[in-house]
Amino acid sequence: MASLSEKDRKRGLVLAMGTLGGLVMLDETILGVSLPAIRSEMGLSPTLTHWIINAYMLTFTCFAAIGGKAIDLFGLRPALIVSASVFALASLLAGFSNGPELLIGMRIVQGLCAAVMFPMTLAAATLTFDKAERGRAIGILAGMATIFLAAGPLLGGVLTDFLSWRWVFWVNIPIVAVGTVLACLFWQPPQQTPARPLIDRIGLFLLLVGMTGIIFGLMEGPDFGWMTPLILGSLLAGIAGIVFFVAFEARQRMPLIDVHLFRLKAFHASVLVILLTQMNKIVVAIFVPHFLQLDMKFSALAAGLATVVAVFPFPFLSAPAGKLGDRHGSRKPVLVALAVLALANIAIGTLTLAENYLALAPALLVWGIALPFVMIPTGRITANAVPSEKQGEVSGLVITARLVGGTLGVTMGSVLLTMEAGFGSIFWVMGVLIALCCVYGFRSFANDAPAYHSAPGS
């Protein structure tokens, strides 16, 4: 690639990383349309059906912080080649599944591989571009990635109706192959090689116990009973795991997650925004197609087409949202877009009661327009809050926040549906949470993130 200019190499890298990031986003939206078909063919309960999503997200969540250090540990090319190859194999086997055991098992393997692959996309971009270009780079990266997000519902509907739900897994294979080859060609390691980081195994174990205990307890509580020993024990173990994780990480010189970062108001507020927007994105991607197919009797293809209106604006607005943050700061775009997002969720929840898609579609479109103006400027806050040597770690932390949000979104929706609260309740709860986050952000966000200062002894 010696004949390429530095500008072209950077563009190629963003394209490659956007392809790999898009693979993760494709899985978020393509599978939501296909879940009813999987559930029907395998005879699964609603809760077990949603474990197909959450098994992937839970594994991804717990290992993303380590994935953010993969570039420093092994180098981008070796880590990406191994993780991408195993991801492709797991996708192949998931498509051949005839029961939930193999399917959920392969989703766990996919989650492990994605935990290595996905943090690289943000870390590689932020290590390649300087601060003045970073907002635009993140916007372009997100725009490339979310082309796949927008295509997911339609592609999932086409594959499920005309071929089989199995193709929603097999389609991953050529995408991951192309993205990996391009990334390996365009990647150029930074001139200064960072010190080889250590893996915080105790912290990883505590995080795994905490997240698994809480998510299992919440997901299975409606089926087993909230006061049964299994559910109470799971929830208590999960809470204890998270508490011990935070306490343990605060004392480590090389933590899995630097919890001292959360002392910055702007930083922890931005992480909360990232968590809630990802939670909201998963809620729309999973439960809007469910509502359309189960309550309004849409086919998979019709549900996919109908859901595209919600995700279609994102690829076109991601880069402008990044430029807006670079030029005018992140505070105003994020707060205004959060307020619009909260109102859109409340409107979506209310309009589901009418069971009229023509009334629902404008609310979905407004939601899709507001989302990038929350997510992209918020990503700029977290990236600019830390020095370059922290970018890999922070990218893992941001991915962890996104995945916690996605996991909680599936969990919340599954619990509310199991309690027969209806699809509308999912969006009403989401709207209230985002409105509260907007109020907190008003008090916490500066126009630009302050410089990061390490805590004593860290």
C-alpha positions as CSV (number, residue, x, y, z in Angstrom):
1,M,0.0,0.0,0.0
2,A,3.1,2.2,-0.3
3,S,1.6,4.1,-3.4
4,L,-1.3,5.4,-1.3
5,S,-1.1,8.9,0.2
6,E,-1.5,9.3,4.0
7,K,-4.9,10.9,3.4
8,D,-6.1,8.0,1.3
9,R,-4.7,5.5,3.8
10,K,-6.7,7.1,6.6
11,R,-9.8,7.1,4.5
12,G,-9.3,3.4,3.7
13,L,-8.9,2.6,7.4
14,V,-12.1,4.4,8.3
15,L,-13.9,2.4,5.5
16,A,-12.5,-0.9,6.8
17,M,-13.3,-0.2,10.4
18,G,-16.7,1.1,9.5
19,T,-17.3,-2.3,7.8
20,L,-16.4,-4.2,10.9
21,G,-18.3,-1.9,13.2
22,G,-21.2,-2.2,10.8
23,L,-21.1,-6.0,11.2
24,V,-22.0,-5.6,14.9
25,M,-24.7,-3.1,14.1
26,L,-26.1,-5.3,11.4
27,D,-26.4,-8.1,13.9
28,E,-28.4,-5.8,16.2
29,T,-31.1,-5.0,13.7
30,I,-31.1,-7.9,11.3
31,L,-31.8,-10.5,14.0
32,G,-34.7,-8.6,15.5
33,V,-36.8,-9.1,12.4
34,S,-35.9,-12.8,12.4
35,L,-36.5,-13.7,16.0
36,P,-40.2,-14.5,15.5
37,A,-39.3,-17.1,12.8
38,I,-36.6,-18.6,15.0
39,R,-39.0,-18.8,17.9
40,S,-41.7,-20.5,15.8
41,E,-39.4,-23.0,14.2
42,M,-37.7,-24.1,17.4
43,G,-40.7,-23.7,19.7
44,L,-39.0,-21.3,22.1
45,S,-40.5,-19.3,24.9
46,P,-40.3,-15.5,24.7
47,T,-37.6,-15.4,27.4
48,L,-35.5,-18.1,25.8
49,T,-35.9,-16.3,22.4
50,H,-34.5,-13.1,23.9
51,W,-31.5,-15.0,25.3
52,I,-30.4,-15.4,21.7
53,I,-29.7,-11.7,21.8
54,N,-28.6,-11.4,25.4
55,A,-26.1,-14.3,25.3
56,Y,-24.2,-12.4,22.7
57,M,-24.5,-9.0,24.4
58,L,-23.7,-10.3,27.9
59,T,-20.5,-11.9,26.7
60,F,-19.6,-8.9,24.6
61,T,-20.2,-6.6,27.5
62,C,-18.0,-8.5,30.0
63,F,-15.0,-8.9,27.7
64,A,-15.1,-5.6,25.8
65,A,-12.8,-3.9,28.3
66,I,-10.2,-6.5,27.6
67,G,-10.9,-6.2,23.9
68,G,-10.0,-2.6,24.1
69,K,-6.5,-3.6,25.1
70,A,-6.0,-6.1,22.2
71,I,-4.1,-3.7,20.0
72,D,-1.5,-3.1,22.8
73,L,-1.3,-6.8,23.8
74,F,-1.0,-8.5,20.4
75,G,-1.0,-5.9,17.7
76,L,-4.1,-5.1,15.5
77,R,-3.4,-7.5,12.7
78,P,-2.9,-10.8,14.7
79,A,-5.8,-10.0,17.1
80,L,-8.1,-9.1,14.2
81,I,-7.3,-12.1,12.0
82,V,-7.8,-14.6,14.8
83,S,-11.0,-13.0,16.2
84,A,-12.5,-12.5,12.8
85,S,-11.9,-16.1,11.7
86,V,-13.5,-17.5,14.8
87,F,-16.4,-15.1,14.4
88,A,-17.0,-16.3,10.9
89,L,-16.9,-20.0,12.0
90,A,-19.4,-19.3,14.8
91,S,-21.7,-17.6,12.3
92,L,-21.5,-20.6,10.1
93,L,-22.4,-23.0,12.9
94,A,-25.1,-20.7,14.3
95,G,-26.9,-20.9,10.9
96,F,-26.9,-24.7,11.1
97,S,-28.4,-24.8,14.6
98,N,-31.5,-27.0,15.1
99,G,-32.0,-26.2,18.7
100,P,-31.3,-23.3,21.2
101,E,-28.3,-25.0,22.8
102,L,-26.0,-24.7,19.8
103,L,-27.4,-21.4,18.7
104,I,-27.0,-19.7,22.0
105,G,-23.5,-21.3,22.4
106,M,-22.4,-19.9,19.1
107,R,-23.8,-16.5,20.1
108,I,-21.6,-16.6,23.1
109,V,-18.6,-17.3,20.9
110,Q,-19.6,-14.5,18.6
111,G,-19.8,-12.2,21.6
112,L,-16.2,-13.1,22.7
113,C,-14.9,-12.4,19.2
114,A,-16.8,-9.2,18.8
115,A,-15.4,-8.0,22.2
116,V,-12.0,-8.1,20.5
117,M,-13.0,-6.8,17.0
118,F,-15.3,-3.9,17.8
119,P,-13.2,-1.9,20.3
120,M,-10.5,-1.9,17.6
121,T,-12.7,0.2,15.3
122,L,-12.9,3.2,17.6
123,A,-9.3,2.8,19.0
124,A,-7.8,2.5,15.5
125,A,-9.6,5.7,14.3
126,T,-8.8,7.7,17.4
127,L,-5.1,6.7,17.3
128,T,-4.9,7.6,13.6
129,F,-6.5,11.0,13.7
130,D,-5.6,14.0,15.9
131,K,-8.0,15.8,18.2
132,A,-8.9,18.4,15.6
133,E,-10.1,15.7,13.2
134,R,-11.4,13.2,15.7
135,G,-15.1,14.3,15.8
136,R,-15.4,14.1,12.0
137,A,-13.5,10.8,11.9
138,I,-15.9,9.3,14.6
139,G,-18.8,10.7,12.6
140,I,-17.6,9.1,9.3
141,L,-16.8,5.8,11.1
142,A,-20.3,5.8,12.6
143,G,-21.9,6.7,9.3
144,M,-20.2,3.9,7.5
145,A,-21.0,1.4,10.3
146,T,-24.6,2.5,10.5
147,I,-25.3,1.9,6.8
148,F,-25.4,-1.7,7.9
149,L,-27.7,-0.7,10.8
150,A,-30.1,0.9,8.4
151,A,-29.9,-2.1,6.0
152,G,-30.4,-4.6,8.8
153,P,-34.3,-4.7,9.1
154,L,-34.8,-4.8,5.4
155,L,-32.1,-7.4,4.8
156,G,-33.3,-9.5,7.7
157,G,-36.9,-9.4,6.3
158,V,-35.7,-10.4,2.8
159,L,-33.5,-13.3,4.0
160,T,-36.1,-14.6,6.4
161,D,-39.0,-14.5,4.0
162,F,-37.3,-15.6,0.8
163,L,-34.5,-17.9,2.1
164,S,-34.3,-18.7,5.8
165,W,-33.6,-17.1,9.1
166,R,-30.3,-19.1,9.0
167,W,-29.0,-16.6,6.4
168,V,-29.0,-13.8,8.9
169,F,-25.9,-15.5,10.4
170,W,-24.3,-16.7,7.2
171,V,-24.3,-13.2,5.7
172,N,-21.8,-12.2,8.4
173,I,-19.1,-14.3,6.7
174,P,-18.3,-12.3,3.6
175,I,-18.7,-9.0,5.5
176,V,-16.1,-9.9,8.2
177,A,-13.7,-11.2,5.5
178,V,-13.8,-8.0,3.5
179,G,-13.5,-5.8,6.6
180,T,-10.6,-7.8,8.0
181,V,-8.6,-7.8,4.8
182,L,-9.0,-4.0,4.3
183,A,-8.2,-3.2,7.9
184,C,-4.9,-5.3,7.8
185,L,-3.9,-3.5,4.6
186,F,-4.5,0.1,5.7
187,W,-3.5,-0.2,9.4
188,Q,-0.2,1.5,10.3
189,P,0.9,1.0,13.9
190,P,1.6,4.2,16.0
191,Q,5.2,5.3,16.1
192,Q,5.4,5.1,19.9
193,T,4.7,1.5,21.1
194,P,2.8,1.6,24.4
195,A,3.8,-0.6,27.3
196,R,2.3,-4.0,27.2
197,P,-0.8,-3.9,29.5
198,L,-1.6,-6.5,32.1
199,I,-5.0,-8.3,32.2
200,D,-6.9,-7.8,35.4
201,R,-8.3,-11.3,35.8
202,I,-9.9,-10.7,39.2
203,G,-11.7,-7.6,37.9
204,L,-12.9,-9.6,34.8
205,F,-14.3,-12.4,37.1
206,L,-16.1,-9.9,39.3
207,L,-17.6,-8.1,36.3
208,L,-18.7,-11.4,34.8
209,V,-20.4,-12.5,38.0
210,G,-22.0,-9.2,38.5
211,M,-23.4,-8.8,35.0
212,T,-24.5,-12.4,34.6
213,G,-26.2,-12.5,38.0
214,I,-28.2,-9.3,37.4
215,I,-29.2,-10.1,33.8
216,F,-30.1,-13.7,34.6
217,G,-32.2,-12.7,37.6
218,L,-34.1,-10.0,35.7
219,M,-34.6,-12.1,32.6
220,E,-35.8,-15.2,34.4
221,G,-37.6,-13.5,37.3
222,P,-41.1,-13.4,35.6
223,D,-40.8,-17.2,34.8
224,F,-39.3,-18.5,38.1
225,G,-40.9,-16.0,40.4
226,W,-39.2,-12.9,41.8
227,M,-39.0,-14.3,45.4
228,T,-37.7,-17.8,44.6
229,P,-34.2,-18.6,46.0
230,L,-32.7,-18.9,42.6
231,I,-33.7,-15.5,41.4
232,L,-33.0,-13.7,44.7
233,G,-29.6,-15.4,44.9
234,S,-28.8,-14.5,41.3
235,L,-29.7,-10.8,41.8
236,L,-27.9,-10.5,45.2
237,A,-24.8,-12.2,43.7
238,G,-24.9,-9.9,40.7
239,I,-25.2,-6.7,42.9
240,A,-22.4,-7.9,45.1
241,G,-20.2,-8.7,42.1
242,I,-20.6,-5.2,40.7
243,V,-20.0,-3.5,44.1
244,F,-16.8,-5.6,44.7
245,F,-15.8,-4.9,41.1
246,V,-15.9,-1.2,41.6
247,A,-14.2,-1.3,45.0
248,F,-11.4,-3.6,43.6
249,E,-10.8,-1.6,40.4
250,A,-10.5,1.6,42.4
251,R,-7.4,0.2,44.2
252,Q,-5.6,-1.2,41.1
253,R,-2.7,0.5,39.3
254,M,-3.6,-1.4,36.1
255,P,-7.4,-1.8,36.3
256,L,-9.7,-3.4,33.8
257,I,-11.7,-0.2,33.9
258,D,-10.3,3.0,35.3
259,V,-13.2,3.9,37.6
260,H,-11.4,7.2,38.5
261,L,-12.5,8.5,35.1
262,F,-16.0,8.7,36.5
263,R,-14.9,11.5,38.8
264,L,-15.3,13.8,35.9
265,K,-19.0,14.9,35.7
266,A,-18.9,15.3,31.9
267,F,-17.3,11.9,31.4
268,H,-19.7,9.9,33.6
269,A,-22.7,11.8,32.2
270,S,-21.6,11.0,28.7
271,V,-21.2,7.3,29.5
272,L,-24.8,7.4,30.9
273,V,-26.0,8.9,27.6
274,I,-24.2,6.2,25.6
275,L,-25.7,3.5,27.8
276,L,-29.3,4.9,27.4
277,T,-29.1,5.6,23.7
278,Q,-27.8,2.1,23.0
279,M,-30.6,0.7,25.2
280,N,-33.1,2.7,23.2
281,K,-31.6,1.6,19.9
282,I,-31.9,-2.0,20.8
283,V,-35.4,-1.5,22.0
284,V,-36.4,0.0,18.7
285,A,-34.5,-2.6,16.6
286,I,-35.9,-5.6,18.5
287,F,-39.4,-4.6,19.8
288,V,-40.7,-2.5,16.9
289,P,-40.4,-5.5,14.5
290,H,-41.9,-7.7,17.2
291,F,-44.8,-5.4,17.6
292,L,-45.4,-5.2,13.9
293,Q,-45.3,-9.0,13.4
294,L,-47.1,-10.1,16.6
295,D,-49.7,-7.4,17.1
296,M,-50.2,-6.0,13.5
297,K,-49.5,-9.3,11.7
298,F,-46.9,-7.9,9.3
299,S,-44.6,-10.4,7.5
300,A,-40.9,-10.4,8.3
301,L,-40.2,-8.5,5.1
302,A,-43.0,-5.9,5.7
303,A,-41.8,-5.5,9.3
304,G,-38.2,-5.0,8.1
305,L,-39.3,-2.4,5.5
306,A,-41.5,-0.6,8.1
307,T,-38.6,-0.5,10.7
308,V,-36.1,1.0,8.1
309,V,-37.7,4.5,8.6
310,A,-36.3,4.6,12.2
311,V,-32.7,3.7,11.2
312,F,-32.5,5.2,7.7
313,P,-31.4,8.8,8.8
314,F,-28.4,7.6,10.9
315,P,-25.9,7.0,8.0
316,F,-26.6,10.4,6.5
317,L,-26.6,12.5,9.7
318,S,-23.6,10.9,11.5
319,A,-20.9,13.0,9.8
320,P,-22.9,16.3,10.1
321,A,-23.4,15.5,13.7
322,G,-19.7,15.0,14.2
323,K,-18.9,18.3,12.4
324,L,-21.5,20.1,14.5
325,G,-19.8,18.9,17.7
326,D,-16.3,19.9,16.3
327,R,-17.5,23.5,15.5
328,H,-19.9,24.4,18.3
329,G,-19.1,22.0,21.1
330,S,-21.2,18.9,22.2
331,R,-23.4,20.2,25.0
332,K,-26.2,21.9,23.0
333,P,-26.6,19.3,20.3
334,V,-26.7,16.4,22.9
335,L,-29.2,18.1,25.2
336,V,-31.6,19.2,22.5
337,A,-31.5,15.8,20.8
338,L,-32.0,14.0,24.1
339,A,-35.2,16.0,24.7
340,V,-36.5,15.2,21.2
341,L,-35.6,11.5,21.7
342,A,-37.5,11.3,25.0
343,L,-40.6,12.8,23.3
344,A,-40.3,10.5,20.3
345,N,-40.2,7.4,22.6
346,I,-43.3,8.6,24.5
347,A,-45.1,9.2,21.1
348,I,-44.1,5.7,19.8
349,G,-45.4,4.0,22.9
350,T,-48.7,5.9,22.7
351,L,-49.1,5.3,19.0
352,T,-48.7,1.5,19.3
353,L,-52.1,1.5,21.0
354,A,-53.7,2.7,17.8
355,E,-52.1,-0.1,15.7
356,N,-51.8,2.2,12.7
357,Y,-48.5,2.2,11.0
358,L,-49.1,5.5,9.1
359,A,-49.5,7.2,12.5
360,L,-46.4,5.4,14.0
361,A,-44.0,6.1,11.1
362,P,-43.5,9.8,11.7
363,A,-42.6,9.2,15.3
364,L,-40.1,6.6,14.3
365,L,-38.6,9.0,11.8
366,V,-38.2,11.8,14.4
367,W,-36.5,9.3,16.7
368,G,-34.1,8.3,13.9
369,I,-33.2,11.9,13.2
370,A,-32.5,12.8,16.8
371,L,-30.4,9.7,17.6
372,P,-27.1,10.6,15.8
373,F,-27.1,14.1,17.3
374,V,-27.0,12.4,20.7
375,M,-24.6,9.6,20.0
376,I,-21.9,11.3,17.8
377,P,-21.2,14.5,19.9
378,T,-21.3,12.3,23.0
379,G,-18.6,10.1,21.5
380,R,-16.5,13.2,21.0
381,I,-16.8,14.1,24.7
382,T,-15.4,10.8,25.8
383,A,-12.6,10.7,23.2
384,N,-11.4,14.2,24.0
385,A,-11.6,13.7,27.7
386,V,-8.5,11.5,27.8
387,P,-5.0,11.5,26.4
388,S,-4.0,9.3,23.5
389,E,-2.5,6.5,25.7
390,K,-5.9,6.0,27.3
391,Q,-7.8,5.7,24.0
392,G,-7.7,2.0,23.8
393,E,-8.9,1.6,27.3
394,V,-11.6,4.2,27.0
395,S,-12.9,2.7,23.7
396,G,-13.3,-0.6,25.6
397,L,-15.2,1.3,28.4
398,V,-17.4,3.0,25.9
399,I,-18.2,-0.3,24.2
400,T,-18.9,-1.8,27.6
401,A,-21.4,1.0,28.3
402,R,-23.1,0.5,24.9
403,L,-23.4,-3.2,25.5
404,V,-24.7,-2.8,29.1
405,G,-27.3,-0.6,27.6
406,G,-28.2,-3.0,24.8
407,T,-28.4,-5.9,27.3
408,L,-30.6,-3.9,29.6
409,G,-32.8,-2.9,26.7
410,V,-33.5,-6.5,25.8
411,T,-34.0,-7.4,29.4
412,M,-36.4,-4.6,30.2
413,G,-38.5,-5.3,27.1
414,S,-38.6,-9.0,27.8
415,V,-39.6,-8.5,31.4
416,L,-42.4,-6.0,30.6
417,L,-43.8,-8.3,27.9
418,T,-43.7,-11.3,30.2
419,M,-45.6,-9.2,32.7
420,E,-48.1,-8.4,29.9
421,A,-47.6,-4.7,30.2
422,G,-47.7,-4.3,26.4
423,F,-45.3,-2.9,23.8
424,G,-46.2,0.7,24.6
425,S,-44.9,0.4,28.2
426,I,-41.4,-0.4,26.8
427,F,-41.2,3.0,25.0
428,W,-42.8,5.0,27.9
429,V,-40.2,3.7,30.3
430,M,-37.5,4.5,27.8
431,G,-38.8,8.1,27.3
432,V,-38.8,8.8,31.0
433,L,-35.3,7.5,31.5
434,I,-34.0,9.6,28.6
435,A,-35.8,12.7,29.9
436,L,-34.2,12.2,33.4
437,C,-30.8,11.8,31.7
438,C,-31.3,15.1,29.8
439,V,-31.9,16.9,33.1
440,Y,-28.7,15.4,34.5
441,G,-26.8,16.2,31.4
442,F,-27.9,19.9,31.6
443,R,-26.2,20.1,35.0
444,S,-23.1,18.0,34.1
445,F,-22.0,18.8,30.6
446,A,-19.5,21.5,29.8
447,N,-19.3,22.6,26.2
448,D,-16.2,20.5,25.8
449,A,-14.9,17.7,28.0
450,P,-12.2,18.8,30.5
451,A,-8.7,17.4,30.3
452,Y,-8.2,14.1,32.2
453,H,-6.0,13.9,35.2
454,S,-5.1,10.6,36.7
455,A,-6.0,9.9,40.3
456,P,-3.1,9.7,42.7
457,G,-1.4,6.4,42.5
458,S,-3.2,5.3,39.3
